[in-house]
Amino acid sequence: MKKDIAYLQTKKQQKQPISVLTCYDYPTACMQDAAGIDIVFVGDSVGTNILGYKSEMEVTMADMLHHLKAVRRGVTDAYLLIDMPYASDCNPKQAIANANLFLDNGADGVKLEGGKEKTSIISALTEQDIDVCAHIGHNPQIHGTKAATHGKTVSKAKELIQTSSDLVDAGAKLIVLEKITEEISQIITESINIPTIGIGAGRYCDGQVLVINDILGIGPEFKHAKRYQDYNRLTYEAICQYKEEVENGAFPTDANVDNIAFDKLERVKKWLALKQ
Ligand code: KIV
């Protein structure tokens, strides 16, 4: 069954946690979809996690489209969300054109970073019937890669609560809460009627999102994430073993080769001898 906003909304109402993972390629999309992940998310974290960029600010529309197309081919049931990259949503006209490009290439909805300053963009997108996921707290496109926790002071906590309600009024259908204190995330989750998806925002959000690299053990460890696999070690060991076996002749073996029939080989050899 194809998941949509109504499905995610029902999960919030029924207090069933929503699972979200970033995804950047076809094979991983197939696995996430088969595993029943609710939202497969092409994040602009593709820049730092896959493309070797220093920050999210370097990610372009072309980068996002390239990865969206790969992920789209692997997704059947999951809701496919994509990030609007840096400076792709500066005004309503630009945001609508870029969001439509994503929808035309298979995305179900777009996520954009920012607080109050993004309400007019969100309203413009929702007026066009485009599903929008807002994103508050730590915003890598605005604050850079170094993430500080938001919602620790009374004034900042009030601001986050008010902003989340303003974003709902603007028409947001989902909201990511990144690096926000657990208590304030819980208040936001209980006070708005759209699903909240937390990353480093504690246990009481309607769903959780993590970067796929972080759960697989690719790259550095983060407090907010959990490693379920040691991909770096397993991959490095496989590469070293392959190199060693190529160098010592242990690969390929009989099992990896195809042969020509003996009589045909004899004929080739005779032909070669006559030629010389
Ligand atoms: O691009 C990203 O990875 C994000 C996180 C919130 C998951 O935006």
Residues whose N, C-alpha, C, O or C-beta is under 5 A from the ligand:
A	BS01	KIV	T22 G43 D44 S45 I199 V209
